[in-house]
Amino acid sequence: MPTLRLLLVALAAAAGFAVPAQAEKADRNKPMVVEADRSGTLDLQRQVLVYDGNAVVTQGTMQLRAERIEVRSTAEGYRTATALGAAGKPASWRQKRDGVDETVEGSADRIEFDSRSDTLRLVGASTVRRLRGGAVADEITGAVIVWDNNAELFKVEGGASTAANPSGRVRTILSPRPEAAASAPTAGTPLTPSRSLPEPR
């Protein structure tokens, strides 16, 4: 059964969707802190904040890093953020998963966050990794990756070839679940033949 479930997840990933990964729910109620090395402006009338130079947005376990970050607030209290990387230094994002010892991190030329739809969009040489106990468990690469936190899924799109992804194809690498790995026979352990099979003739 675990093998079938893994196969179904792999097929879903090939169709454009990957492993569910809901973000830490408590992060939504934490204050958002924005810092940078260089200039920063806050336009109270337009509700726009722009920070340049190693800019960092932190909200609970969520952390967004980029060369330039723009944060906009709506009248309803929602926020959108756009993080732009620099040459050789992409924008990055990291957040703990809810209820498990796992973290999801990603990088791209541009990262867009929308609190109203609770989505994260990574555009240009995008990579997302799920870390389990600090080790990479799953990895997704593509031109565009969208994380829909409400639906608990990633969607990945292909695109033009890049240095990081010369084929331009979407790619997902899935590791076996810890319980599946623990139940698998280890190297050097002899397998017991089934008594229900007929003896060879």
Beta strands, then each sheet from edge to edge (+ up, - down):
strand 1: 33-35
strand 2: 40-43
strand 3: 48-59
strand 4: 62-73
strand 5: 79-84
strand 6: 91-96
strand 7: 102-108
strand 8: 110-114
strand 9: 119-132
strand 10: 135-148
strand 11: 153-157
strand 12: 171-174
sheet 1: 1+ 3- 2+
sheet 2: 1+ 3- 4+ 5- 8+ 9- 7+ 6-
sheet 3: 1+ 3- 4+ 5- 8+ 9- 10+ 11-
sheet 4: 1+ 3- 4+ 5- 8+ 9- 10+ 12-
end
